[in-house]
Amino acid sequence: MPVYVVLFHGRNSPDEQLNDWGEPGPILGPLQYFHTTYASDLKLETCDGQCGELCLVGPDHDLIFYNGKCYGDWSVCGGKR
């Protein structure tokens, strides 16, 4: 079953102070897998075999950097989107 990664609480830079919840982000997928190691390495593979990594940024390395934005939260879910 494919999985999807939903990014949210987006901001333009790691040090941007949010007055609200931030911007909703993209839904990545369908993916064969999304793998996290030691809360620092985020690896994924698309259903067509493309492999990739997402970078964690910020002073505490707790924001995913994707397509020019930083996201403070993400969910991994299965099923069709």
MOPAC internal coordinates of N, CA, C and O (Angstrom, degrees):
PM7 1SCF
backbone

  N    0.0000 0     0.00 0     0.00 0    0    0    0
  C    1.4491 1     0.00 0     0.00 0    1    0    0
  C    1.5290 1   108.48 1     0.00 0    2    1    0
  O    1.2310 1   119.86 1   -50.93 1    3    2    1
  N    1.3236 1   117.88 1   129.07 1    3    2    1
  C    1.4642 1   120.04 1   177.97 1    5    3    2
  C    1.5239 1   111.33 1   -68.36 1    6    5    3
  O    1.2310 1   121.75 1   -24.30 1    7    6    5
  N    1.3267 1   114.25 1   155.70 1    7    6    5
  C    1.4602 1   120.95 1   175.83 1    9    7    6
  C    1.5277 1   109.25 1  -120.92 1   10    9    7
  O    1.2310 1   121.43 1   -17.74 1   11   10    9
  N    1.3185 1   114.86 1   162.26 1   11   10    9
  C    1.4565 1   122.26 1   179.10 1   13   11   10
  C    1.5167 1   108.45 1  -130.93 1   14   13   11
  O    1.2310 1   120.72 1   -32.61 1   15   14   13
  N    1.3425 1   116.23 1   147.39 1   15   14   13
  C    1.4595 1   121.92 1   174.80 1   17   15   14
  C    1.5227 1   106.71 1  -112.98 1   18   17   15
  O    1.2310 1   120.88 1   -56.78 1   19   18   17
  N    1.3240 1   115.92 1   123.22 1   19   18   17
  C    1.4651 1   122.06 1  -179.64 1   21   19   18
  C    1.5254 1   107.66 1  -106.45 1   22   21   19
  O    1.2310 1   120.44 1   -60.35 1   23   22   21
  N    1.3347 1   116.76 1   119.65 1   23   22   21
  C    1.4584 1   122.08 1   179.77 1   25   23   22
  C    1.5261 1   109.56 1   -97.26 1   26   25   23
  O    1.2310 1   120.59 1   -40.70 1   27   26   25
  N    1.3353 1   116.47 1   139.30 1   27   26   25
  C    1.4541 1   119.83 1   176.23 1   29   27   26
  C    1.5153 1   110.95 1  -153.02 1   30   29   27
  O    1.2310 1   120.50 1    -2.69 1   31   30   29
  N    1.3368 1   116.64 1   177.31 1   31   30   29
  C    1.4654 1   124.97 1  -171.86 1   33   31   30
  C    1.5314 1   110.02 1    60.29 1   34   33   31
  O    1.2310 1   121.55 1  -129.03 1   35   34   33
  N    1.3332 1   114.64 1    50.97 1   35   34   33
  C    1.4563 1   121.91 1  -177.30 1   37   35   34
  C    1.5140 1   113.45 1   -78.58 1   38   37   35
  O    1.2310 1   121.82 1   -28.71 1   39   38   37
  N    1.3255 1   114.11 1   151.29 1   39   38   37
  C    1.4648 1   122.83 1   177.03 1   41   39   38
  C    1.5248 1   108.33 1  -148.53 1   42   41   39
  O    1.2310 1   120.52 1   -14.49 1   43   42   41
  N    1.3230 1   116.62 1   165.51 1   43   42   41
  C    1.4647 1   121.04 1  -176.25 1   45   43   42
  C    1.5189 1   113.78 1   -82.13 1   46   45   43
  O    1.2310 1   119.79 1   154.22 1   47   46   45
  N    1.3136 1   118.00 1   -25.78 1   47   46   45
  C    1.4626 1   120.94 1   179.77 1   49   47   46
  C    1.5287 1   108.69 1  -147.44 1   50   49   47
  O    1.2310 1   120.04 1   -22.33 1   51   50   49
  N    1.3238 1   117.54 1   157.67 1   51   50   49
  C    1.4673 1   120.62 1  -177.92 1   53   51   50
  C    1.5216 1   113.76 1   -60.94 1   54   53   51
  O    1.2310 1   120.06 1   151.05 1   55   54   53
  N    1.3255 1   117.50 1   -28.95 1   55   54   53
  C    1.4619 1   119.55 1  -176.29 1   57   55   54
  C    1.5310 1   113.35 1   -97.13 1   58   57   55
  O    1.2310 1   120.02 1  -174.62 1   59   58   57
  N    1.3387 1   117.57 1     5.38 1   59   58   57
  C    1.4638 1   120.29 1   178.67 1   61   59   58
  C    1.5330 1   110.26 1   -66.72 1   62   61   59
  O    1.2310 1   120.88 1   -50.60 1   63   62   61
  N    1.3095 1   115.92 1   129.40 1   63   62   61
  C    1.4628 1   121.40 1   177.10 1   65   63   62
  C    1.5275 1   108.77 1   -87.12 1   66   65   63
  O    1.2310 1   120.37 1   -55.67 1   67   66   65
  N    1.3137 1   116.90 1   124.33 1   67   66   65
  C    1.4590 1   120.94 1  -178.75 1   69   67   66
  C    1.5186 1   110.60 1   -93.87 1   70   69   67
  O    1.2310 1   120.47 1   -44.82 1   71   70   69
  N    1.3225 1   116.71 1   135.18 1   71   70   69
  C    1.4565 1   121.96 1   174.31 1   73   71   70
  C    1.5191 1   111.11 1   -92.89 1   74   73   71
  O    1.2310 1   120.99 1   171.69 1   75   74   73
  N    1.3158 1   115.71 1    -8.31 1   75   74   73
  C    1.4537 1   122.01 1  -178.55 1   77   75   74
  C    1.5270 1   107.04 1  -140.82 1   78   77   75
  O    1.2310 1   119.94 1    22.99 1   79   78   77
  N    1.3228 1   117.72 1  -157.01 1   79   78   77
  C    1.4625 1   121.99 1  -175.94 1   81   79   78
  C    1.5125 1   113.58 1   -83.27 1   82   81   79
  O    1.2310 1   118.94 1   176.39 1   83   82   81
  N    1.3043 1   119.62 1    -3.61 1   83   82   81
  C    1.4512 1   120.90 1  -177.80 1   85   83   82
  C    1.5168 1   110.81 1    83.68 1   86   85   83
  O    1.2310 1   121.65 1     3.90 1   87   86   85
  N    1.3216 1   114.45 1  -176.10 1   87   86   85
  C    1.4597 1   120.86 1  -174.86 1   89   87   86
  C    1.5170 1   111.93 1   -90.26 1   90   89   87
  O    1.2310 1   120.32 1   -33.97 1   91   90   89
  N    1.3405 1   117.00 1   146.03 1   91   90   89
  C    1.4565 1   118.83 1   172.42 1   93   91   90
  C    1.5258 1   108.70 1   -69.51 1   94   93   91
  O    1.2310 1   121.02 1   -30.65 1   95   94   93
  N    1.2949 1   115.65 1   149.35 1   95   94   93
  C    1.4558 1   120.34 1  -178.88 1   97   95   94
  C    1.5118 1   112.02 1  -110.74 1   98   97   95
  O    1.2310 1   120.93 1     8.22 1   99   98   97
  N    1.3175 1   115.83 1  -171.78 1   99   98   97
  C    1.4566 1   121.17 1  -178.61 1  101   99   98
  C    1.5348 1   111.67 1   -78.88 1  102  101   99
  O    1.2310 1   121.85 1   -13.19 1  103  102  101
  N    1.3033 1   114.06 1   166.81 1  103  102  101
  C    1.4625 1   122.05 1   170.24 1  105  103  102
  C    1.5218 1   105.93 1  -105.59 1  106  105  103
  O    1.2310 1   120.28 1   -60.18 1  107  106  105
  N    1.3198 1   117.08 1   119.82 1  107  106  105
  C    1.4592 1   122.25 1  -179.37 1  109  107  106
  C    1.5284 1   108.91 1   -95.50 1  110  109  107
  O    1.2310 1   120.47 1   -50.11 1  111  110  109
  N    1.3124 1   116.71 1   129.89 1  111  110  109
  C    1.4502 1   119.20 1   177.89 1  113  111  110
  C    1.5165 1   111.23 1   144.72 1  114  113  111
  O    1.2310 1   121.41 1    -1.65 1  115  114  113
  N    1.3099 1   114.91 1   178.35 1  115  114  113
  C    1.4587 1   128.76 1     8.68 1  117  115  114
  C    1.5269 1   111.51 1   -74.21 1  118  117  115
  O    1.2310 1   121.41 1   -35.23 1  119  118  117
  N    1.3203 1   114.91 1   144.77 1  119  118  117
  C    1.4613 1   122.35 1  -178.92 1  121  119  118
  C    1.5230 1   110.22 1  -119.39 1  122  121  119
  O    1.2310 1   121.23 1   -32.89 1  123  122  121
  N    1.3348 1   115.25 1   147.11 1  123  122  121
  C    1.4671 1   120.21 1   171.54 1  125  123  122
  C    1.5180 1   109.07 1   -70.96 1  126  125  123
  O    1.2310 1   121.39 1   138.49 1  127  126  125
  N    1.3459 1   114.94 1   -41.51 1  127  126  125
  C    1.4653 1   118.99 1   178.08 1  129  127  126
  C    1.5126 1   110.69 1  -157.03 1  130  129  127
  O    1.2310 1   121.37 1   -19.39 1  131  130  129
  N    1.3182 1   114.99 1   160.61 1  131  130  129
  C    1.4603 1   124.69 1   171.45 1  133  131  130
  C    1.5145 1   105.12 1  -135.13 1  134  133  131
  O    1.2310 1   120.41 1   -62.65 1  135  134  133
  N    1.3267 1   116.82 1   117.35 1  135  134  133
  C    1.4619 1   121.54 1  -170.47 1  137  135  134
  C    1.5261 1   110.49 1  -122.01 1  138  137  135
  O    1.2310 1   120.46 1   -48.97 1  139  138  137
  N    1.3229 1   116.72 1   131.03 1  139  138  137
  C    1.4576 1   122.23 1   177.05 1  141  139  138
  C    1.5162 1   109.03 1  -116.63 1  142  141  139
  O    1.2310 1   120.37 1   -48.57 1  143  142  141
  N    1.3346 1   116.89 1   131.43 1  143  142  141
  C    1.4543 1   122.52 1   177.54 1  145  143  142
  C    1.5188 1   108.67 1  -119.55 1  146  145  143
  O    1.2310 1   120.29 1   -54.15 1  147  146  145
  N    1.3180 1   117.04 1   125.85 1  147  146  145
  C    1.4694 1   123.48 1   177.69 1  149  147  146
  C    1.5192 1   112.64 1    50.27 1  150  149  147
  O    1.2310 1   120.54 1  -146.47 1  151  150  149
  N    1.3167 1   116.58 1    33.53 1  151  150  149
  C    1.4632 1   122.82 1   179.22 1  153  151  150
  C    1.5266 1   112.66 1    51.89 1  154  153  151
  O    1.2310 1   120.68 1  -149.71 1  155  154  153
  N    1.3495 1   116.30 1    30.29 1  155  154  153
  C    1.4570 1   118.10 1   179.80 1  157  155  154
  C    1.5276 1   113.51 1  -138.31 1  158  157  155
  O    1.2310 1   119.27 1   144.59 1  159  158  157
  N    1.3122 1   119.00 1   -35.41 1  159  158  157
  C    1.4640 1   121.86 1   178.69 1  161  159  158
  C    1.5108 1   109.00 1   -99.77 1  162  161  159
  O    1.2310 1   120.40 1   -59.53 1  163  162  161
  N    1.3214 1   116.84 1   120.47 1  163  162  161
  C    1.4571 1   122.28 1   179.89 1  165  163  162
  C    1.5181 1   108.35 1  -115.60 1  166  165  163
  O    1.2310 1   120.60 1   -71.27 1  167  166  165
  N    1.3165 1   116.46 1   108.73 1  167  166  165
  C    1.4583 1   121.32 1  -177.67 1  169  167  166
  C    1.5174 1   109.05 1  -115.33 1  170  169  167
  O    1.2310 1   121.36 1   -30.02 1  171  170  169
  N    1.3495 1   115.01 1   149.98 1  171  170  169
  C    1.4543 1   120.03 1   179.50 1  173  171  170
  C    1.5157 1   110.13 1  -146.55 1  174  173  171
  O    1.2310 1   121.53 1   -20.64 1  175  174  173
  N    1.3291 1   114.67 1   159.36 1  175  174  173
  C    1.4605 1   121.32 1   173.98 1  177  175  174
  C    1.5191 1   107.92 1  -137.77 1  178  177  175
  O    1.2310 1   121.01 1   -51.58 1  179  178  177
  N    1.3295 1   115.67 1   128.42 1  179  178  177
  C    1.4613 1   119.80 1   178.47 1  181  179  178
  C    1.5267 1   109.22 1   -75.47 1  182  181  179
  O    1.2310 1   121.04 1   -14.14 1  183  182  181
  N    1.3085 1   115.62 1   165.86 1  183  182  181
  C    1.4657 1   120.37 1  -179.34 1  185  183  182
  C    1.5216 1   112.40 1   -67.61 1  186  185  183
  O    1.2310 1   120.04 1   163.88 1  187  186  185
  N    1.3343 1   117.52 1   -16.12 1  187  186  185
  C    1.4642 1   119.16 1   176.31 1  189  187  186
  C    1.5324 1   112.06 1   -99.05 1  190  189  187
  O    1.2310 1   120.06 1  -164.76 1  191  190  189
  N    1.3393 1   117.49 1    15.24 1  191  190  189
  C    1.4584 1   121.80 1   171.34 1  193  191  190
  C    1.5151 1   116.43 1    91.96 1  194  193  191
  O    1.2310 1   119.23 1  -177.06 1  195  194  193
  N    1.3303 1   119.07 1     2.94 1  195  194  193
  C    1.4679 1   121.33 1   178.26 1  197  195  194
  C    1.5312 1   109.14 1   -77.86 1  198  197  195
  O    1.2310 1   120.40 1   -50.77 1  199  198  197
  N    1.3273 1   116.85 1   129.23 1  199  198  197
  C    1.4665 1   121.25 1   179.08 1  201  199  198
  C    1.5190 1   109.65 1  -103.97 1  202  201  199
  O    1.2310 1   120.79 1   -28.67 1  203  202  201
  N    1.3267 1   116.10 1   151.33 1  203  202  201
  C    1.4476 1   119.85 1   178.87 1  205  203  202
  C    1.5077 1   111.67 1  -161.30 1  206  205  203
  O    1.2310 1   121.42 1    -4.69 1  207  206  205
  N    1.3172 1   114.88 1   175.31 1  207  206  205
  C    1.4629 1   122.48 1   177.78 1  209  207  206
  C    1.5138 1   108.75 1  -134.52 1  210  209  207
  O    1.2310 1   120.96 1   -28.55 1  211  210  209
  N    1.3141 1   115.77 1   151.45 1  211  210  209
  C    1.4579 1   121.70 1   171.92 1  213  211  210
  C    1.5205 1   107.44 1  -111.03 1  214  213  211
  O    1.2310 1   120.62 1   -39.12 1  215  214  213
  N    1.3230 1   116.41 1   140.88 1  215  214  213
  C    1.4606 1   121.77 1  -178.92 1  217  215  214
  C    1.5184 1   110.45 1   -93.00 1  218  217  215
  O    1.2310 1   120.96 1   -38.41 1  219  218  217
  N    1.3129 1   115.76 1   141.59 1  219  218  217
  C    1.4566 1   121.84 1   171.33 1  221  219  218
  C    1.5198 1   107.93 1  -100.02 1  222  221  219
  O    1.2310 1   120.63 1   -47.18 1  223  222  221
  N    1.3385 1   116.39 1   132.82 1  223  222  221
  C    1.4647 1   122.28 1  -176.75 1  225  223  222
  C    1.5162 1   109.47 1  -129.56 1  226  225  223
  O    1.2310 1   121.39 1    -4.03 1  227  226  225
  N    1.3067 1   114.95 1   175.97 1  227  226  225
  C    1.4623 1   121.38 1   177.63 1  229  227  226
  C    1.5121 1   110.98 1   102.41 1  230  229  227
  O    1.2310 1   120.53 1   -14.14 1  231  230  229
  N    1.3220 1   116.58 1   165.86 1  231  230  229
  C    1.4656 1   120.73 1  -177.68 1  233  231  230
  C    1.5326 1   112.66 1   -59.41 1  234  233  231
  O    1.2310 1   120.57 1   147.81 1  235  234  233
  N    1.3219 1   116.51 1   -32.19 1  235  234  233
  C    1.4666 1   120.14 1   178.82 1  237  235  234
  C    1.5238 1   112.16 1  -104.65 1  238  237  235
  O    1.2310 1   120.25 1  -170.66 1  239  238  237
  N    1.3195 1   117.13 1     9.34 1  239  238  237
  C    1.4709 1   122.55 1  -177.45 1  241  239  238
  C    1.5219 1   111.29 1    48.89 1  242  241  239
  O    1.2310 1   120.97 1  -129.71 1  243  242  241
  N    1.3425 1   115.75 1    50.29 1  243  242  241
  C    1.4594 1   120.73 1  -176.44 1  245  243  242
  C    1.5305 1   113.29 1  -123.32 1  246  245  243
  O    1.2310 1   120.28 1  -165.19 1  247  246  245
  N    1.3413 1   117.06 1    14.81 1  247  246  245
  C    1.4577 1   121.69 1   178.61 1  249  247  246
  C    1.5209 1   109.12 1  -120.90 1  250  249  247
  O    1.2310 1   120.54 1   -46.86 1  251  250  249
  N    1.3272 1   116.58 1   133.14 1  251  250  249
  C    1.4595 1   120.16 1   173.98 1  253  251  250
  C    1.5241 1   108.13 1   -80.72 1  254  253  251
  O    1.2310 1   120.35 1   -50.31 1  255  254  253
  N    1.3437 1   116.94 1   129.69 1  255  254  253
  C    1.4577 1   122.10 1   174.90 1  257  255  254
  C    1.5226 1   107.80 1   -97.35 1  258  257  255
  O    1.2310 1   120.85 1   -57.87 1  259  258  257
  N    1.3405 1   115.98 1   122.13 1  259  258  257
  C    1.4594 1   120.36 1   179.76 1  261  259  258
  C    1.5185 1   109.45 1  -147.84 1  262  261  259
  O    1.2310 1   120.81 1   -54.20 1  263  262  261
  N    1.3097 1   116.06 1   125.80 1  263  262  261
  C    1.4653 1   122.98 1   173.97 1  265  263  262
  C    1.5343 1   112.57 1    52.11 1  266  265  263
  O    1.2310 1   120.88 1  -135.86 1  267  266  265
  N    1.3399 1   115.92 1    44.14 1  267  266  265
  C    1.4564 1   121.13 1   174.39 1  269  267  266
  C    1.5173 1   116.01 1    84.24 1  270  269  267
  O    1.2310 1   119.57 1  -178.31 1  271  270  269
  N    1.3336 1   118.42 1     1.69 1  271  270  269
  C    1.4685 1   122.03 1   179.53 1  273  271  270
  C    1.5238 1   109.68 1  -126.08 1  274  273  271
  O    1.2310 1   121.63 1   -19.47 1  275  274  273
  N    1.3229 1   114.49 1   160.53 1  275  274  273
  C    1.4641 1   121.79 1   176.70 1  277  275  274
  C    1.5239 1   108.17 1  -112.68 1  278  277  275
  O    1.2310 1   120.64 1   -44.18 1  279  278  277
  N    1.3269 1   116.37 1   135.82 1  279  278  277
  C    1.4606 1   121.62 1  -177.70 1  281  279  278
  C    1.5156 1   109.95 1  -122.64 1  282  281  279
  O    1.2310 1   121.01 1   -51.06 1  283  282  281
  N    1.3318 1   115.67 1   128.94 1  283  282  281
  C    1.4579 1   121.34 1  -175.92 1  285  283  282
  C    1.5107 1   114.58 1   -85.34 1  286  285  283
  O    1.2310 1   119.89 1   162.21 1  287  286  285
  N    1.3172 1   117.82 1   -17.79 1  287  286  285
  C    1.4583 1   120.86 1  -178.27 1  289  287  286
  C    1.5116 1   110.21 1  -141.34 1  290  289  287
  O    1.2310 1   121.47 1   -24.79 1  291  290  289
  N    1.3183 1   114.79 1   155.21 1  291  290  289
  C    1.4546 1   120.54 1   176.18 1  293  291  290
  C    1.5118 1   108.87 1  -153.40 1  294  293  291
  O    1.2310 1   121.70 1   -24.76 1  295  294  293
  N    1.3121 1   114.35 1   155.24 1  295  294  293
  C    1.4524 1   122.51 1   175.83 1  297  295  294
  C    1.5166 1   108.48 1  -126.28 1  298  297  295
  O    1.2310 1   120.85 1   -33.43 1  299  298  297
  N    1.3049 1   115.98 1   146.57 1  299  298  297
  C    1.4646 1   122.35 1   173.82 1  301  299  298
  C    1.5289 1   106.35 1  -113.33 1  302  301  299
  O    1.2310 1   120.36 1   -55.93 1  303  302  301
  N    1.3211 1   116.92 1   124.07 1  303  302  301
  C    1.4527 1   119.63 1  -178.85 1  305  303  302
  C    1.5229 1   110.15 1  -137.00 1  306  305  303
  O    1.2310 1   121.05 1   -25.27 1  307  306  305
  N    1.3116 1   115.60 1   154.73 1  307  306  305
  C    1.4548 1   122.04 1   178.67 1  309  307  306
  C    1.5130 1   110.43 1  -101.83 1  310  309  307
  O    1.2310 1   121.60 1    -6.27 1  311  310  309
  N    1.3109 1   114.55 1   173.73 1  311  310  309
  C    1.4538 1   119.72 1   176.88 1  313  311  310
  C    1.5072 1   112.84 1    93.14 1  314  313  311
  O    1.2310 1   121.09 1    -3.79 1  315  314  313
  N    1.2988 1   115.52 1   176.21 1  315  314  313
  C    1.4642 1   121.37 1  -179.36 1  317  315  314
  C    1.5031 1   111.57 1   -78.76 1  318  317  315
  O    1.2310 1   119.83 1   -38.69 1  319  318  317
  N    1.3123 1   117.94 1   141.31 1  319  318  317
  C    1.4588 1   123.86 1   177.45 1  321  319  318
  C    1.5030 1   108.60 1  -118.84 1  322  321  319
  O    1.2310 1   120.10 1   180.00 1  323  322  321

